């Protein structure tokens, strides 16, 4: 399973992503979904130094290759 940005590129730790609000952040960790109902999480470090977890859709990302649904 891979996390894919809407531009078709795989998201990896260290990548810069932009939220739907236009806020830039750097990916620090990716958590795959743990149940069929889960979306997983994308953990980022924001410009102010805050580290936060978000739904992948906040950064226009989705899982490719899910087999649990």
C-alpha positions in Angstrom: 0.0 0.0 0.0 1.3 3.4 -0.9 0.2 7.0 -0.1 -0.2 8.9 -3.3 -0.6 12.7 -3.8 -3.2 13.9 -6.3 -0.4 14.7 -8.7 0.3 11.0 -8.9 3.6 10.9 -6.9 4.2 8.7 -3.9 4.4 10.6 -0.6 7.5 9.8 1.4 9.1 11.0 4.7 10.9 14.3 4.0 8.6 15.4 1.3 7.1 18.9 1.5 3.3 18.9 1.3 0.7 21.7 1.1 -2.6 21.5 2.9 -5.9 22.6 1.4 -5.5 25.8 3.3 -2.2 26.5 1.6 0.0 25.7 4.6 3.4 24.1 4.0 4.7 21.2 6.0 7.3 18.4 5.9 6.3 14.8 6.2 7.9 13.2 9.3 5.9 9.9 9.4 3.2 8.0 7.6 0.8 5.6 9.4 -1.1 3.1 7.3 -4.8 2.5 8.1 -5.2 -0.1 10.9 -8.8 -1.1 10.1 -11.0 -0.9 7.0 -12.7 2.2 8.4 -9.4 4.0 9.2 -7.9 6.6 6.9 -4.4 6.3 8.4 -2.5 9.4 9.3 0.1 11.7 7.8 2.4 13.2 10.5 4.0 16.5 9.5 6.2 19.2 10.9 4.7 22.6 10.2 6.5 25.9 9.5 6.2 27.0 13.1 7.9 23.9 14.3 4.7 22.1 15.5 4.4 18.4 14.8 0.9 17.2 14.1 -1.0 14.3 12.6 -3.7 14.8 9.9 -6.0 12.8 7.7 -4.2 12.2 4.4 -7.0 14.1 2.6 -5.9 17.3 4.2 -2.9 17.2 1.9 -4.8 15.8 -1.1 -3.4 12.3 -0.6 -5.1 8.9 -0.7 -4.0 5.2 -0.3 -3.3 3.2 -3.4 -3.5 -0.6 -3.3 -5.7 -1.0 -0.3 -6.9 -4.6 0.0 -8.9 -4.3 3.3 -12.0 -2.7 1.8 
